[in-house]
Amino acid sequence: MLFSIISSVLLIISIAFLFGLTSERITDDMMAVLKPNDTLKNKTKNLREKKKKHSLYRALVRLRTALSVTGKSRQFIIVFCASIGFFVAGVLISILLNNIYLMPALSVAFALLPFFYTTNTFSYYENYIKEELETTLSIITTSYVRSDDILTAVKENLQYIHPPLNDAFRSFLGEATIVSSNTKQALNNLKDKVDDEIFVEWCETLIQCQDDRTLKDTLQSIVVKLTDVRLINSELKTMLSSARSEYWVMVALVVGNIPLLYLLNKEWYQTLMYTTHGKIVLGICGLVILVTALFMMKFTKPINYKR
């Protein structure tokens, strides 16, 4: 069996060299496959119902943007290709263990490992965006309340806005002054360039302010929400870290019972590892650990404002 696995790996490598498959090409092709291709009807329905679909593709795009902004754009290609390699490794390990029931959980878990490795960079990027949003929206709102002109407010503070928000507001200015004089449409396009509910609410309020100037006094209360979210996340940080640590300790205890079982009772160990019922139990345990780990990471991440 080991010879067959080695032969399969060498065959895959040979095919990659034969077709000239580079890491960049593999990444681009996989992103093209995952890219949504909704019809106009589906797009209209999603906008009307305010649904955000294709979460996997959007998460990958956010990760690529985060790595690019932090000067690690090459790392996205490495992570993506490493994920494919780890997925194959999970399949091969399951074959070596002669347990096909463990294959789904092990292959998916291995494929996610490179992305988990980059979560620190992604968390840093999200915190950076939140801080920049808080500062940027505050200074622009103050200037807008004084001048009653959003274009003037953005121009006055553009030099103080850091990337990637600088690119978004520079594009807004270009669209509103050079391409078209329709400020509402430019603001509507601006809100789609930053994936943040508070920013979207701020842009929508600005659009309303173009018809009713008295609404500009509500902008500052929207910006304050960013400060409130930051303070709440600071208070919850220790609590969430403790919950994650406790979870991984429990996972270690579950997995650690397998070698411990070998030391305590070899007959039970052989039943678990080499019988069909034991392999099914291992497969179920693997799936439970994988699913609960994903839920744990979902529920212990920093909170976001939702309207």
NUVEX-50579 format. One line per field, with one value per atom (N, C-alpha, C): residue in one letter; x, y, z. Coordinates in steps of 0.001 Angstrom, whole numbers, plus 500000, padded with zeros to 6 digits. Each point is the difference from the previous one (the first is absolute). Example, Ala and Ser with C-alpha at 12.3 -4.5 7.8 and 13.67 -1.06 7.14 Angstrom:
residu = c(a_a_a_s_s_s) $
east = c(513190_499110_500900_499650_500820_499230) $
north = c(494310_501190_501200_501050_501190_501090) $
up = c(507800_500000_500000_499280_500060_500730) $
//
This chain:
residu = c(m_m_m_l_l_l_f_f_f_s_s_s_i_i_i_i_i_i_s_s_s_s_s_s_v_v_v_l_l_l_l_l_l_i_i_i_i_i_i_s_s_s_i_i_i_a_a_a_f_f_f_l_l_l_f_f_f_g_g_g_l_l_l_t_t_t_s_s_s_e_e_e_r_r_r_i_i_i_t_t_t_d_d_d_d_d_d_m_m_m_m_m_m_a_a_a_v_v_v_l_l_l_k_k_k_p_p_p_n_n_n_d_d_d_t_t_t_l_l_l_k_k_k_n_n_n_k_k_k_t_t_t_k_k_k_n_n_n_l_l_l_r_r_r_e_e_e_k_k_k_k_k_k_k_k_k_k_k_k_h_h_h_s_s_s_l_l_l_y_y_y_r_r_r_a_a_a_l_l_l_v_v_v_r_r_r_l_l_l_r_r_r_t_t_t_a_a_a_l_l_l_s_s_s_v_v_v_t_t_t_g_g_g_k_k_k_s_s_s_r_r_r_q_q_q_f_f_f_i_i_i_i_i_i_v_v_v_f_f_f_c_c_c_a_a_a_s_s_s_i_i_i_g_g_g_f_f_f_f_f_f_v_v_v_a_a_a_g_g_g_v_v_v_l_l_l_i_i_i_s_s_s_i_i_i_l_l_l_l_l_l_n_n_n_n_n_n_i_i_i_y_y_y_l_l_l_m_m_m_p_p_p_a_a_a_l_l_l_s_s_s_v_v_v_a_a_a_f_f_f_a_a_a_l_l_l_l_l_l_p_p_p_f_f_f_f_f_f_y_y_y_t_t_t_t_t_t_n_n_n_t_t_t_f_f_f_s_s_s_y_y_y_y_y_y_e_e_e_n_n_n_y_y_y_i_i_i_k_k_k_e_e_e_e_e_e_l_l_l_e_e_e_t_t_t_t_t_t_l_l_l_s_s_s_i_i_i_i_i_i_t_t_t_t_t_t_s_s_s_y_y_y_v_v_v_r_r_r_s_s_s_d_d_d_d_d_d_i_i_i_l_l_l_t_t_t_a_a_a_v_v_v_k_k_k_e_e_e_n_n_n_l_l_l_q_q_q_y_y_y_i_i_i_h_h_h_p_p_p_p_p_p_l_l_l_n_n_n_d_d_d_a_a_a_f_f_f_r_r_r_s_s_s_f_f_f_l_l_l_g_g_g_e_e_e_a_a_a_t_t_t_i_i_i_v_v_v_s_s_s_s_s_s_n_n_n_t_t_t_k_k_k_q_q_q_a_a_a_l_l_l_n_n_n_n_n_n_l_l_l_k_k_k_d_d_d_k_k_k_v_v_v_d_d_d_d_d_d_e_e_e_i_i_i_f_f_f_v_v_v_e_e_e_w_w_w_c_c_c_e_e_e_t_t_t_l_l_l_i_i_i_q_q_q_c_c_c_q_q_q_d_d_d_d_d_d_r_r_r_t_t_t_l_l_l_k_k_k_d_d_d_t_t_t_l_l_l_q_q_q_s_s_s_i_i_i_v_v_v_v_v_v_k_k_k_l_l_l_t_t_t_d_d_d_v_v_v_r_r_r_l_l_l_i_i_i_n_n_n_s_s_s_e_e_e_l_l_l_k_k_k_t_t_t_m_m_m_l_l_l_s_s_s_s_s_s_a_a_a_r_r_r_s_s_s_e_e_e_y_y_y_w_w_w_v_v_v_m_m_m_v_v_v_a_a_a_l_l_l_v_v_v_v_v_v_g_g_g_n_n_n_i_i_i_p_p_p_l_l_l_l_l_l_y_y_y_l_l_l_l_l_l_n_n_n_k_k_k_e_e_e_w_w_w_y_y_y_q_q_q_t_t_t_l_l_l_m_m_m_y_y_y_t_t_t_t_t_t_h_h_h_g_g_g_k_k_k_i_i_i_v_v_v_l_l_l_g_g_g_i_i_i_c_c_c_g_g_g_l_l_l_v_v_v_i_i_i_l_l_l_v_v_v_t_t_t_a_a_a_l_l_l_f_f_f_m_m_m_m_m_m_k_k_k_f_f_f_t_t_t_k_k_k_p_p_p_i_i_i_n_n_n_y_y_y_k_k_k_r_r_r) $
east = c(500823_499177_500856_501104_500893_500585_500347_500545_498966_498727_498937_499809_500093_499838_501139_501230_501154_499875_499534_499823_498952_498921_498937_500500_500784_500549_500932_500870_500923_499248_498885_499190_499367_499507_499412_501046_501197_501085_500376_500039_500345_498969_498720_498928_500109_500353_500149_501116_501128_501116_499660_499263_499653_499124_499022_499092_500472_501180_500553_499187_499491_499173_500879_499954_500740_499060_500579_499184_499045_500476_499143_498829_500273_498935_498969_500475_499072_499102_500597_499218_498970_500429_499075_498859_500316_498972_498997_500493_499102_499112_500568_499199_498951_500357_499037_498846_500318_498952_499067_500578_499202_499279_500413_499405_498525_499127_498553_499652_499057_499540_498479_499505_498561_499387_498765_499250_499517_499529_499494_498818_499198_498844_500446_501044_500508_500618_500729_500610_498928_498941_498914_499312_499780_499356_500854_501330_500893_500023_499978_499999_498683_498892_498692_499839_500517_499891_501199_500949_501217_500773_500169_500742_501420_500936_501392_500389_499952_500315_501459_500368_501370_501002_499730_500836_501426_500177_501341_500835_499429_500737_500319_499020_500236_501062_500033_501021_501392_500108_501295_500460_499056_500350_500474_499307_500419_501384_500258_501313_501088_499732_500988_500255_498943_500157_500801_499713_500721_501485_500339_501406_500680_499253_500563_500302_499061_500182_501154_500190_501068_501327_500062_501253_500327_498982_500222_499123_499903_499126_500429_501302_500504_499560_499773_499652_498626_499109_498678_500137_500858_500212_500587_500953_500626_498979_499161_498978_498996_499573_499004_500547_501223_500599_500315_500441_500256_498720_498870_498712_499656_500246_499740_500916_501271_500949_499628_499563_499587_498735_499106_498783_500374_500928_500463_500688_500778_500673_498990_498905_498962_499382_499797_499463_500980_501288_501018_500158_499945_500115_498822_498815_498824_500156_500586_500235_501033_501056_501029_499429_499067_499357_498909_499731_498969_498637_499699_498748_499385_499139_499377_498968_499502_499021_500638_501307_500723_500421_499898_500502_499335_498659_499390_500475_499964_500386_501486_500838_501448_500453_499447_500423_499564_498768_499519_500760_500248_500743_501410_500659_501349_499986_498958_499916_499817_499362_499752_501199_500954_501141_500772_500346_500730_499213_498669_499186_499925_499967_500037_501319_501067_501318_500023_499192_499999_498946_499303_498944_500551_501235_500588_500149_500465_500131_498643_499017_498656_499380_500206_499473_500641_501304_500704_499428_499724_499462_498609_499142_498646_500032_500878_500125_500516_500929_500557_498916_499152_498916_499017_499665_499064_500552_501287_500609_500043_500366_500053_498607_498993_498631_499554_500323_499606_500610_501284_500683_499513_499920_499635_498587_499048_498609_499814_500768_499887_500449_501163_500512_499184_499521_499185_498643_499428_498702_500108_501067_500194_500109_500762_500142_498692_499250_498732_498961_499940_499054_500326_501279_500405_499766_500312_499973_498726_499229_498773_500290_501238_500366_500893_499514_500753_501258_499961_501191_501106_499626_500986_500562_499124_500431_501011_499758_500932_501309_499931_501217_500887_499385_500772_500766_499474_500589_500610_500052_500492_501444_500794_501408_500183_498970_500092_499407_499435_499377_501033_500145_500995_499387_500840_499500_499455_499024_499368_498825_499638_498879_500316_501271_500397_499616_500208_499652_498496_499213_498545_499491_500497_499531_500572_501205_500554_499171_499576_499140_498655_499480_498735_500116_501093_500201_500090_500747_500131_498670_499205_498699_499049_500032_499049_500396_501264_500449_500359_500492_500471_499041_499648_499148_498573_499444_498614_499835_498990_499727_498927_499650_498970_500632_499937_500627_499328_498679_499278_500489_500170_500467_501429_500828_501381_500043_499132_499926_499465_499065_499437_501065_500883_501106_501069_500178_501006_499681_498723_499626_500291_500132_500291_501500_500822_501451_500594_499213_500458_498936_500392_499052_499817_499190_499745_498613_499170_498618_499892_500893_499951_500371_500991_500394_498861_499315_498858_498900_499723_498978_500401_501285_500509_499810_500313_499843_498524_499139_498568_499429_500478_499555_500494_501224_500529_499161_499547_499144_498706_499440_498778_500263_501219_500360_500042_500176_500028_498635_498941_498650_499533_500510_499583_501237_500473_501236_499900_498798_499842_500413_500077_500366_501499_500777_501450_500379_499108_500291_499975_499404_499945_501267_500850_501205_500966_500144_500949_499590_498700_499536_500291_500032_500351_501479_500838_501452_500315_499238_500219_499821_499189_499782_501307_500897_501302_500785_499943_500676_499372_498668_499308_500375_500054_500367_501429_500909_501402_500131_499280_500067_499424_498893_499387_500933_500640_500939_501203_500441_501115_499613_498762_499536_499812_499602_499720_501232_501097_501170_500506_500164_500509_499033_498719_498989_499979_500077_499967_501275_501133_501256_499971_499408_499871_499108_498907_499091_500703_500799_500741_501013_500699_500998_499345_498867_499290_499546_499566_499557_501158_501155_501137_500532_499875_500380_499096_498699_499058_500290_500338_500354_501246_500995_501230_499708_499081_499637_499323_499128_499304_500991_500869_500981_501032_500369_500995_499529_498696_499474_500361_500304_500312_501337_501117_501231_499923_499200_499828_499288_499076_499286_500954_501001_501007_500789_500276_500770_499142_498718_499138_499451_499542_499373_500183_500957_500317_498851_499212_498876_498961_499719_499073_500582_501300_500655_499870_500228_499881_498565_499043_498590_499673_500550_499741_500668_501215_500786_499784_499662_500038_498656_498963_498683_499153_498989_499147_499280_499456_499284_500938_501216_500964_500388_500164_500344_498865_498762_498856_499976_500297_500050_501057_501180_501066_499571_499315_499523_498995_499085_498998_500674_500945_500737_500730_500616_500698_499061_498830_499022_499486_499759_499516_501038_501263_501066_500105_499918_500105_498850_498772_498825_500008_500284_500006_501134_501135_501103_499602_499293_499544_498985_499085_499035_500690_501003_500727_500679_500631_500685_499001_498827_498961_499461_499754_499353_500977_501300_500975_500783_499602_500682_499427_500724_499509_498624_499182_498643_500027_498995_499816_498607_499901_498709_499071_498778_498986_498759_499483_498769_498772) $
north = c(498785_501215_501264_499961_501150_500300_498931_500179_500654_499607_500573_501481_500351_501409_500841_499498_500732_500163_498955_500054_501043_500069_500971_501429_500220_501337_500415_499081_500298_500250_499279_500201_501388_500432_501340_501072_499825_500969_500033_498829_499926_500719_499825_500674_501509_500446_501436_500589_499300_500465_499929_498963_499810_501130_500431_501068_501385_500053_501287_500700_499235_500565_500653_501317_500727_500302_500416_500320_501159_501008_501136_499561_499108_499546_499163_499140_499170_500883_501020_500906_500772_500540_500766_499122_498774_499089_499627_499744_499639_501183_501213_501183_500251_499693_500154_499014_498785_498996_500431_500572_500402_501324_500777_501314_499861_500743_499881_500488_499324_500366_500107_500866_500151_500693_499636_500689_501339_500852_501308_499836_498957_499732_499664_499159_499620_501194_500828_501185_500951_500174_500882_499457_498679_499374_500137_499814_500114_501416_500998_501389_500362_499492_500304_499375_498784_499303_500248_500827_500354_498755_499074_498781_500113_499438_499948_498539_499562_498613_499860_498753_499690_500401_499588_500395_499472_498798_499445_500872_500391_500848_501359_500595_501299_499919_498874_499825_499899_499287_499876_501345_500776_501321_500915_499948_500818_499584_498683_499528_500466_499914_500451_501503_500771_501444_500309_499252_500217_499723_498906_499668_500988_500514_500975_501318_500452_501268_499906_498831_499825_499602_500084_499714_498531_499144_498557_499393_500698_499544_498641_499735_498712_498858_500311_498967_499384_500752_499458_498825_500133_498906_498796_500248_498906_499295_500785_499428_499179_500519_499308_498669_500019_498763_499032_500533_499143_499327_500721_499425_498795_500132_498870_498827_500316_498950_499299_500772_499415_499171_500430_499220_498615_499970_498718_499184_500686_499301_499355_500698_499423_498760_500023_498818_498842_500291_498942_499397_500839_499495_499093_500377_499154_498650_500021_498740_499157_500647_499268_499380_500721_499467_498987_499856_499071_500324_501318_500456_501072_499561_500950_500872_499558_500798_501243_499948_501133_501005_499573_500820_501370_500127_501333_501002_499583_500920_500336_498991_500211_500854_499755_500759_501465_500238_501383_500723_499312_500616_500378_499105_500297_501159_500062_501073_501367_500014_501273_500482_499113_500364_501222_500083_501198_501287_499935_501202_500392_499002_500304_500672_499612_500579_501507_500410_501410_500825_499389_500740_501182_499895_501122_501215_499756_501100_500586_499118_500456_500777_499539_500710_501374_500051_501288_500950_499477_500826_500530_499139_500426_501065_499805_501004_501322_499899_501194_500755_499266_500619_500685_499337_500588_501302_500006_501199_501134_499641_501017_500545_499119_500444_500988_499678_500864_501385_500039_501292_500738_499280_500624_500560_499191_500462_501161_500002_501081_501337_500011_501273_500470_499060_500399_500521_499346_500446_501397_500233_501329_501067_499726_500965_500186_498905_500098_500814_499799_500773_501494_500311_501417_500589_499215_500555_499724_499005_499608_499468_499599_499476_498784_498820_498773_499949_500562_500004_500842_501161_500859_499319_499332_499311_498904_499250_498922_500584_501045_500621_500537_500625_500589_498950_498808_498986_498816_500053_498866_499653_501008_499762_499280_500050_499352_498589_499598_498676_499005_498895_498994_498895_499289_498865_498919_499192_500024_500970_500683_500943_501183_500358_501118_499743_498769_499657_500100_499563_500043_501434_500880_501389_500780_499637_500648_499636_498732_499563_500716_500203_500725_501431_500666_501376_500050_499058_499974_499788_499086_499715_501188_500670_501092_501314_500159_501271_499900_498854_499866_499167_498822_499087_500516_500373_500451_500920_500858_500906_499444_498737_499356_499513_500820_499667_498806_499877_498879_498665_499944_498766_499684_501026_499803_499465_500538_499509_498572_499706_498646_498990_500415_499133_499911_501074_500022_498993_499852_499124_498528_499641_498609_499675_501008_499792_499635_500107_499602_499105_498799_499028_500246_501017_500343_500625_499468_500443_501459_500431_501391_500957_499608_500830_500103_498880_500003_500924_499923_500869_501468_500283_501373_500539_499158_500415_500207_499116_500141_501260_500336_501235_501220_499914_501094_500204_498897_500088_500735_499690_500679_501475_500285_501380_500896_499406_500796_500625_499401_500548_500740_499597_500620_500265_501233_500364_499846_499997_499910_498627_499004_498654_499867_501031_499895_499887_500448_499904_498555_499096_498582_499241_500616_499301_499695_500948_499810_498831_499815_498866_498664_500005_498769_499693_501025_499802_499492_500453_499573_498489_499401_498552_499226_500527_499353_499973_501092_500055_499009_499931_499074_498550_499639_498628_499685_500970_499786_499783_500792_499865_498662_499576_498723_498837_500065_498933_499945_501153_500021_499321_500198_499381_498491_499562_498581_499195_500686_499312_498891_500284_499005_498840_500295_498960_499049_500559_499173_499172_500578_499246_498818_500188_498920_498883_500371_498992_499192_500653_499277_499047_500456_499140_498758_500186_498861_499006_500510_499110_499141_500624_499237_499006_500309_499030_498775_500225_498890_499157_500643_499260_499163_500578_499259_498778_500143_498863_498895_500390_499000_499248_500738_499363_499228_500537_499334_498683_499780_498729_498815_500273_498897_499337_500740_499343_499499_500709_499557_498652_499804_498725_498864_500319_499001_499529_500919_499649_499257_500340_499405_498638_499904_498757_499888_499169_499880_499388_499166_499393_501063_500907_501095_500905_500212_500832_499378_498707_499316_500023_499880_500070_501377_501040_501364_500293_499489_500362_499069_498761_499022_499360_500249_499450_501076_499561_500951_500941_499459_500833_501021_499582_500920_501112_499640_501010_501000_499521_500908_500962_499479_500854_501089_499628_500983_501045_499543_500932_500990_499497_500876_500992_499507_500900_501091_499608_500987_501066_499578_500963_500916_499433_500813_501044_499590_500948_501097_499615_500983_501006_499495_500882_500909_499426_500819_501019_499647_500963_501189_499737_501092_500885_499368_500780_500786_499385_500684_501265_499887_501154_501067_499551_500952_500789_499306_500640_500713_499779_500671_501087_500301_501093_501337_501095_501312_500321_500673_500299_501106_499979_501025_500589_501266_500678_499482_499663_499555_500873_500403_500813_499098) $
up = c(500000_500000_500000_500763_500059_498625_499263_498649_499079_500143_499170_500304_501283_500387_499440_500128_499468_498490_499327_498546_499621_500786_499722_500179_501059_500245_498870_499585_498896_498699_499802_498802_499993_501165_500105_499715_500554_499764_498525_499360_498573_499149_500334_499250_500156_501225_500243_499145_499914_499181_498518_499602_498595_499475_500808_499579_500434_500594_500405_501064_500961_501062_501070_500066_501031_501165_501104_501174_499702_499212_499662_499129_499050_499100_500752_500898_500785_500856_500646_500851_499194_498845_499160_499488_499611_499486_501089_501216_501095_500390_499997_500316_498917_498744_498907_500142_500491_500209_501131_501074_501158_499795_498989_499775_499654_500686_499723_498605_499402_498656_500015_500887_500156_498783_499722_498967_500557_499104_500431_500944_499784_500856_501417_500116_501325_500720_499243_500614_500524_499208_500427_501244_500034_501146_501258_499858_501153_500548_499093_500441_500688_499447_500576_501379_500150_501278_500902_499530_500747_500435_499043_500289_499455_500759_499560_499821_498738_499732_499593_499641_499574_501077_501224_501133_499859_499415_499827_499088_498867_499056_500622_500704_500622_501080_500734_501038_499382_498879_499322_499440_499458_499470_501128_501149_501148_500492_500006_500433_499042_498690_499024_500132_500224_500184_501263_501080_501263_499838_499329_499802_499070_499009_499079_500709_500836_500718_500986_500614_500987_499353_498659_499291_499866_500047_499902_498902_498862_498924_499463_499993_499515_500916_501261_500967_499709_499357_499679_499043_498997_499043_500709_500902_500744_500877_500689_500877_499201_498865_499181_499488_499476_499479_501141_501147_501159_500461_499900_500392_499127_498698_499094_500339_500276_500358_501299_500989_501273_499844_499102_499734_499470_499048_499461_501090_500870_501091_500950_500276_500851_499393_498683_499303_500092_499774_500020_501395_501031_501373_500327_499550_500223_499312_498803_499285_500725_500497_500744_501277_500637_501204_499661_498698_499528_500618_500024_500598_499088_499090_499075_500709_501152_500748_500603_500190_500572_498920_498730_498894_499885_500048_499851_501057_501262_501075_499937_499764_500020_498824_498814_498817_500105_500443_500136_501111_501112_501109_499567_499278_499503_499011_499149_499009_500662_501179_500691_500817_500264_500851_499490_498692_499534_500197_499863_500181_501472_500892_501428_500375_499306_500273_499695_499009_499599_500742_500944_500707_500795_500480_500742_499101_498757_499045_499662_499808_499653_501162_501239_501171_500134_499749_500043_498952_498803_498922_500366_500552_500361_501095_500995_501062_499433_499058_499357_499239_499262_499242_500943_501121_500961_500564_500357_500562_498980_498749_498953_499686_500019_499759_501074_501234_501106_499852_499667_499842_498763_498884_498722_500021_500453_500014_500973_501077_500982_499412_499339_499464_498799_499180_498848_500470_500997_500526_500608_500751_500598_498922_498946_498905_499248_499831_499264_500770_501308_500818_499916_499892_499919_498615_498941_498644_499220_500417_499279_498593_499748_498676_500195_499616_500232_499145_498795_499142_500619_500531_500663_501246_500740_501224_499689_498933_499627_499482_499184_499457_501118_501005_501097_500800_500067_500885_499255_498675_499221_500347_500312_500321_501339_500848_501308_500008_498867_499907_499479_500700_499634_499139_499230_499207_500934_499542_498671_499899_501096_499944_499104_499921_499151_498548_499532_498615_499769_500992_499861_499914_500867_499990_498816_499559_498810_498761_499948_498907_500047_501216_500170_499480_500343_499536_498485_499417_498550_499300_500544_499387_500135_501160_500261_499324_499641_499421_498522_499576_498616_499150_500513_499224_499933_501154_500067_501196_499909_501112_500935_499805_500815_501304_501027_501281_500663_499838_500607_499447_498681_499385_500421_500118_500441_501432_500863_501380_500046_499128_499931_499582_499095_499579_501084_500761_501063_501096_500347_501115_499716_498718_499648_500051_500222_499955_501350_501057_501336_500614_500386_500550_501496_500317_501396_500096_500896_500125_500431_500896_500472_498868_499214_498860_498987_499755_499081_500519_501303_500594_499893_500187_499891_498583_498999_498600_499647_500486_499707_500647_501183_500654_499229_499474_499179_498742_499417_498813_500346_501166_500435_500306_500460_500326_498756_498827_498772_499716_500551_499853_501245_501156_501265_500855_499995_500687_501523_500523_501454_500537_499125_500434_500289_499661_500192_501478_500877_501436_500498_499227_500406_499616_499192_499533_501142_500911_501099_500896_500192_500818_499320_498673_499269_500177_499950_500164_501410_500984_501387_500149_499134_500071_499804_499180_499811_501304_500742_501300_500978_499998_500903_499709_498722_499619_500415_499830_500384_501501_500798_501459_500462_499388_500379_499662_498825_499614_500935_500466_500956_501306_500437_501239_499848_498794_499774_499597_499698_499454_500910_501276_500948_500161_500075_500158_498803_498796_498788_499865_500374_499948_500955_501173_500971_499465_499331_499429_498915_499164_498952_500607_501025_500648_500599_500662_500599_498932_498875_498920_499501_499734_499461_501024_501284_501032_499931_499804_499886_498758_498888_498774_500238_500686_500295_500866_500943_500853_499195_499047_499180_499121_499320_499117_500810_501150_500838_500589_500014_500510_499113_498719_499082_500364_500106_500446_501452_500828_501379_500041_499094_499916_499620_499177_499609_501220_500913_501203_501023_500076_501019_499583_498753_499538_498483_499585_498574_499202_500652_499290_499625_500916_499707_498906_500066_498989_498613_499905_498708_499491_500929_499607_499416_500618_499545_498661_499809_498827_498804_500224_498910_499677_500794_499667_499328_499252_499282_500952_501077_500972_500643_500310_500597_499034_498708_498993_499826_500064_499898_501181_501194_501193_499842_499491_499771_498973_498937_498989_500562_500834_500622_500948_500784_500916_499223_498872_499165_499472_499517_499492_501105_501183_501127_500384_500065_500350_498949_498715_498913_500056_500117_500009_501231_501160_501223_499983_499378_499898_499138_498902_499139_500728_500751_500770_501104_500631_501066_499461_498839_499424_499559_499569_499587_501189_501124_501141_500935_499821_500869_499270_498777_499308_500484_499790_500459_499415_500796_499560_498942_499137_498990_500138_499649_500078_498892_500362_499046_500158_498874_500025_499988) $
//
